[in-house]
C-alpha cells in the first residue's frame, strides 16, 4: 500500500505560532486515510487553533511545551504505522508528497529531506543551505527541520525523542538511530524553512552558535549512543 495512505503527520507548535496554517495548505492532497496531528503547547493554544481547522483529517491535541514532549505525544496519538515529523514553519516543495509515497517505511530506515531557507534572512543563507547538505549527506547528521519520516515501530524501538534535553532532541535521536543500525535515507525533495532568526540575531553570530552546539552535541551523543 502506498505510504501516503499509511501516514500520520505530526506538527508541534508553540503559543502564538500560526505558521502551521501555511504548511496545511501544502498537505491538502493527502488521501483520506492519512492524518495530521497538530500538537499544541498548552490546552489554551489547542483551543485557539481549533478555530482555524475545519477538515476531518486534522486532529489537535495538547502536550507539555517542548518539542520532545510534543512530538512524542503526537506519535502516541497516531493511528497510522508511518510517522512524518514536520516543524510548524516548514513548507513543502512540489515533490515532497511524491517522495513520501515512494518511501518504504517497512524497512529499518529513517528518511529525511533536503533543506533550503526562505528569503526572509540574510543573503549568506546559501552557505547554510550547503552546510545542511554537507552535514546531512556526508556527516550523516540530518536535523529535525529536514522532516524525519520513520515507521512507528522503529520510532518506539529507538526510544522516542528525549524529553530531558532543552535542545537537540532531533540530533540525539539521529545518533540513537545510527547506533541501532537504522539507515538514513535522503529523499529526492526539499523542505523550506524560515531564516528569520539569522536576520534577527545576525548571520555570523547565529551560524557560529549552531556550529558550536552541533559539535558539542555530536561529541556527547556519539559517546552516549542513546537519545537520553
WOQUIWO-V531483 format. One record per residue. N is the residue number from 0. RES is the residue in three letters. SS is DSSP state (@ for helix, = for strand, . for the rest). Layout:
BEGIN
n=N res=RES ss=SS
n=N res=RES ss=SS
END
This chain:
BEGIN
n=0 res=UNK ss=.
n=1 res=UNK ss=.
n=2 res=UNK ss=@
n=3 res=UNK ss=@
n=4 res=UNK ss=@
n=5 res=UNK ss=@
n=6 res=UNK ss==
n=7 res=UNK ss==
n=8 res=UNK ss==
n=9 res=UNK ss==
n=10 res=UNK ss==
n=11 res=UNK ss==
n=12 res=UNK ss==
n=13 res=UNK ss=.
n=14 res=UNK ss=.
n=15 res=UNK ss=.
n=16 res=UNK ss=.
n=17 res=UNK ss=.
n=18 res=UNK ss=.
n=19 res=UNK ss=@
n=20 res=UNK ss=@
n=21 res=UNK ss=@
n=22 res=UNK ss=@
n=23 res=UNK ss=@
n=24 res=UNK ss=@
n=25 res=UNK ss=.
n=26 res=UNK ss=.
n=27 res=UNK ss=.
n=28 res=UNK ss=.
n=29 res=UNK ss=.
n=30 res=UNK ss=.
n=31 res=UNK ss=.
n=32 res=UNK ss=.
n=33 res=UNK ss=.
n=34 res=UNK ss==
n=35 res=UNK ss==
n=36 res=UNK ss==
n=37 res=UNK ss==
n=38 res=UNK ss==
n=39 res=UNK ss==
n=40 res=UNK ss=.
n=41 res=UNK ss=.
n=42 res=UNK ss=@
n=43 res=UNK ss=@
n=44 res=UNK ss=@
n=45 res=UNK ss=@
n=46 res=UNK ss=@
n=47 res=UNK ss=@
n=48 res=UNK ss=@
n=49 res=UNK ss=@
n=50 res=UNK ss=.
n=51 res=UNK ss=.
n=52 res=UNK ss=.
n=53 res=UNK ss=.
n=54 res=UNK ss=.
n=55 res=UNK ss=.
n=56 res=UNK ss=.
n=57 res=UNK ss==
n=58 res=UNK ss==
n=59 res=UNK ss==
n=60 res=UNK ss==
n=61 res=UNK ss==
n=62 res=UNK ss=.
n=63 res=UNK ss=.
n=64 res=UNK ss=.
n=65 res=UNK ss=.
n=66 res=UNK ss=@
n=67 res=UNK ss=@
n=68 res=UNK ss=@
n=69 res=UNK ss=@
n=70 res=UNK ss=@
n=71 res=UNK ss=@
n=72 res=UNK ss=@
n=73 res=UNK ss=@
n=74 res=UNK ss=@
n=75 res=UNK ss=@
n=76 res=UNK ss=@
n=77 res=UNK ss=.
n=78 res=UNK ss=.
n=79 res=UNK ss=.
n=80 res=UNK ss=.
n=81 res=UNK ss==
n=82 res=UNK ss==
n=83 res=UNK ss==
n=84 res=UNK ss==
n=85 res=UNK ss==
n=86 res=UNK ss==
n=87 res=UNK ss=.
n=88 res=UNK ss=.
n=89 res=UNK ss=.
n=90 res=UNK ss==
n=91 res=UNK ss==
n=92 res=UNK ss=.
n=93 res=UNK ss=.
n=94 res=UNK ss=.
n=95 res=UNK ss=@
n=96 res=UNK ss=@
n=97 res=UNK ss=@
n=98 res=UNK ss=@
n=99 res=UNK ss=@
n=100 res=UNK ss=@
n=101 res=UNK ss=@
n=102 res=UNK ss=.
n=103 res=UNK ss=.
n=104 res=UNK ss=.
n=105 res=UNK ss=.
n=106 res=UNK ss=.
n=107 res=UNK ss=.
n=108 res=UNK ss==
n=109 res=UNK ss==
n=110 res=UNK ss==
n=111 res=UNK ss==
n=112 res=UNK ss==
n=113 res=UNK ss==
n=114 res=UNK ss==
n=115 res=UNK ss==
n=116 res=UNK ss==
n=117 res=UNK ss=.
n=118 res=UNK ss=.
n=119 res=UNK ss=.
n=120 res=UNK ss=.
n=121 res=UNK ss=.
n=122 res=UNK ss=.
n=123 res=UNK ss=.
n=124 res=UNK ss=@
n=125 res=UNK ss=@
n=126 res=UNK ss=@
n=127 res=UNK ss=@
n=128 res=UNK ss=@
n=129 res=UNK ss=@
n=130 res=UNK ss=@
n=131 res=UNK ss=@
n=132 res=UNK ss=@
n=133 res=UNK ss=@
n=134 res=UNK ss=@
n=135 res=UNK ss=@
n=136 res=UNK ss=@
n=137 res=UNK ss=@
n=138 res=UNK ss=.
n=139 res=UNK ss=.
n=140 res=UNK ss=.
n=141 res=UNK ss=.
n=142 res=UNK ss=.
n=143 res=UNK ss=@
n=144 res=UNK ss=@
n=145 res=UNK ss=@
n=146 res=UNK ss=.
n=147 res=UNK ss=.
n=148 res=UNK ss==
n=149 res=UNK ss==
n=150 res=UNK ss==
n=151 res=UNK ss=@
n=152 res=UNK ss=@
n=153 res=UNK ss=@
n=154 res=UNK ss=@
n=155 res=UNK ss=@
n=156 res=UNK ss=@
n=157 res=UNK ss=.
n=158 res=UNK ss=.
n=159 res=UNK ss=.
n=160 res=UNK ss=.
n=161 res=UNK ss=.
n=162 res=UNK ss=.
n=163 res=UNK ss=.
n=164 res=UNK ss=.
n=165 res=UNK ss=.
n=166 res=UNK ss=.
n=167 res=UNK ss=.
n=168 res=UNK ss=@
n=169 res=UNK ss=@
n=170 res=UNK ss=@
n=171 res=UNK ss=@
n=172 res=UNK ss=@
n=173 res=UNK ss=@
n=174 res=UNK ss=@
n=175 res=UNK ss=@
n=176 res=UNK ss=@
n=177 res=UNK ss=@
n=178 res=UNK ss=@
n=179 res=UNK ss=.
n=180 res=UNK ss=.
n=181 res=UNK ss=.
n=182 res=UNK ss==
n=183 res=UNK ss==
n=184 res=UNK ss==
n=185 res=UNK ss==
n=186 res=UNK ss==
n=187 res=UNK ss==
n=188 res=UNK ss==
n=189 res=UNK ss==
n=190 res=UNK ss==
n=191 res=UNK ss==
n=192 res=UNK ss==
n=193 res=UNK ss=.
n=194 res=UNK ss=.
n=195 res=UNK ss=@
n=196 res=UNK ss=@
n=197 res=UNK ss=@
n=198 res=UNK ss=@
n=199 res=UNK ss=@
n=200 res=UNK ss=@
n=201 res=UNK ss=.
n=202 res=UNK ss=@
n=203 res=UNK ss=@
n=204 res=UNK ss=@
n=205 res=UNK ss=@
n=206 res=UNK ss=@
n=207 res=UNK ss=@
n=208 res=UNK ss=@
n=209 res=UNK ss=@
n=210 res=UNK ss=@
n=211 res=UNK ss=@
n=212 res=UNK ss=@
n=213 res=UNK ss=@
n=214 res=UNK ss=@
n=215 res=UNK ss=@
n=216 res=UNK ss=@
n=217 res=UNK ss=@
n=218 res=UNK ss=@
n=219 res=UNK ss=@
n=220 res=UNK ss=@
n=221 res=UNK ss=@
n=222 res=UNK ss=@
n=223 res=UNK ss=@
n=224 res=UNK ss=.
n=225 res=UNK ss=.
n=226 res=UNK ss=.
n=227 res=UNK ss=.
END
